[in-house]
Amino acid sequence: MQDHYDVITMRKTLLAAAVSLCWAASSHAQSSVTLYGIVDTAVIYANNQTTGKAGAPGHSGVEMDSGGISGTRWGVRGSEDLGGGLSAVFMLEDGFSSATGKLSNSGDLFGRQAFVGLSSKMYGTITAGRQYSFMSQYLSALSAEGLGWAGNLADHPFDNDDMIRHQSIQNSVRYESPTYRGLTVGTMYGFSNEAGEFSNDRAYSMGAKYENGPVSLVASYLQINRSVGTANVNPNGAVTNGDSDAVITGGSQQIWGLGGKYAFGPASIGLVWTHSSTNDVTSVYQGGNLAQLVGSLLRFNNFEINGQYFVTRALSLAASYTYTDGRFDSSSGSLSPKWHEAIVQADYQFSHRTDVYLESLYQTVSGGGNNPAFNASMFNVTPSANNRQLLFVAGFRHRF
């Protein structure tokens, strides 16, 4: 009988050891995969909308659009614990229209982001694939636009400073450091993938952010090098027009910016300055499409102030104002268009995943020389037939 009990005891011991070994192996190589997304749909009233007929007066209109604040998207992200503070990471993310169901980026399967890499708690994260620059990743979080509270509709003219995540950098390698005493830095490089033309449509970006209590500071930079002339366009480079990704096309482009934000109690205030310059410009993003604009130089300076106040934990009120000083040089002369844009918003959160919002946006433009590319326009809403436009927006947003 004693032998029988000894055998049972030994079996229990072996089973416990096996379970412990399996648990240890599982802990060491623990992995996770998460399905996530945002669905954002808005009904927009706009006045002075163009009818597409030359010289015709503008008309008021009501349209339904996707991504009033946040671009509608779905994605899969995951990680695997490799031990020693090292993990494998990946992300696959696609945009689509919640108003029509159509894919964004001209049908690319993962048109927003697609990358894989390694992340170390001690040394930082390095990833490779299709990714966002540090303008949209770092600086836009301090702005009303982009990652800020007003999102896509608040974009600075033509998204000239790459702040609303409309543009991804293909063929890119990206490094982000660990955060040390509130400071994080990063750099990335996008390859041209063109034999014999290393600099034809390559891109590089850098950024630094500092977060300490109520204070946030950011500096970011992006440069895109492209060869001029339709015969030498590289469709497979770092930034491509083929998937409706680029917002300003032409030759080389430089973008940089600075921002600061201060939070006090339920309120916050932010200041952002960005500068962009494109040589040999050929088109700009207006009303959801690329509008022709041919010249030797297109330059912008954007000055923004924004603020947000939480009346309750669920209800927030926000406002922003942006002044944009532009310059356009072409064979027919120079123009100095200037934009004034004001935004007010009320947002109510039913939960941390679901909210509704009301917005009003007003934009005026002067000095555009009657060039329709310089008519008032905001994001993908049908542009104005003249130099001013007013929007009223009501939207629903759900995160999963």
Disulfide bonds with the S-S distance in Angstrom:
none
